Amino acid sequence: MQGTIATFDPGSRSGTLLLDDGTELAFDGPAFDRSGLRLLRLGQRVAVETGTGGAITRIAIPGIG
């Protein structure tokens, strides 16, 4: 599943993204930590993995991770 970063707080390492269908999903610090990234930019395209219940478990750059 892919989307675009809508908000990102470097302090808490959490934020929200907009999926291609317009749905907004929140992610927490641990999901960002699993990405191996240092920061995210607003509008950046990302791929996400979700667990049971639809919670984001990992963020990645499409085609890289």
C-alpha positions as CSV (number, residue, x, y, z in Angstrom):
1,M,0.0,0.0,0.0
2,Q,1.3,3.5,-0.8
3,G,0.6,7.0,0.2
4,T,2.0,10.5,0.7
5,I,3.2,12.0,4.0
6,A,0.8,14.6,5.3
7,T,2.4,15.4,8.7
8,F,5.5,14.3,10.5
9,D,6.8,15.3,13.9
10,P,10.6,14.6,14.2
11,G,10.4,14.7,18.0
12,S,7.9,11.9,18.4
13,R,8.8,10.3,15.0
14,S,5.0,10.0,14.3
15,G,2.7,11.5,11.7
16,T,0.0,10.8,9.2
17,L,-0.2,9.9,5.6
18,L,-2.8,10.0,2.9
19,L,-3.4,6.8,1.0
20,D,-4.2,7.0,-2.8
21,D,-7.9,6.7,-2.0
22,G,-7.8,9.8,0.3
23,T,-7.9,7.8,3.5
24,E,-5.7,9.3,6.3
25,L,-3.7,6.9,8.4
26,A,-1.6,7.7,11.5
27,F,1.7,6.1,12.2
28,D,3.7,6.0,15.5
29,G,7.4,6.2,16.4
30,P,8.0,2.5,16.3
31,A,6.6,2.2,12.8
32,F,9.0,5.0,11.7
33,D,11.9,3.5,13.6
34,R,11.5,0.2,11.6
35,S,11.9,2.2,8.4
36,G,15.6,2.9,8.9
37,L,15.0,6.5,7.7
38,R,16.2,9.6,9.5
39,L,13.3,11.9,8.5
40,L,10.3,12.2,6.2
41,R,9.3,15.2,4.1
42,L,5.8,16.5,3.7
43,G,4.5,15.2,0.3
44,Q,7.1,12.4,0.2
45,R,5.8,9.2,-1.3
46,V,6.0,6.1,0.9
47,A,5.0,2.5,1.0
48,V,3.6,1.1,4.2
49,E,3.1,-2.3,5.8
50,T,0.1,-2.8,8.0
51,G,-0.6,-5.3,10.7
52,T,-3.9,-6.7,12.0
53,G,-6.5,-4.0,12.5
54,G,-4.9,-1.9,9.7
55,A,-2.3,-0.2,12.0
56,I,0.9,0.8,10.1
57,T,3.8,-1.3,11.3
58,R,6.6,-0.1,8.9
59,I,7.2,2.7,6.4
60,A,9.5,2.4,3.4
61,I,10.5,4.3,0.3
62,P,8.9,2.7,-2.7
63,G,11.4,0.6,-4.7
64,I,14.1,0.9,-1.9
65,G,13.0,-0.9,1.1
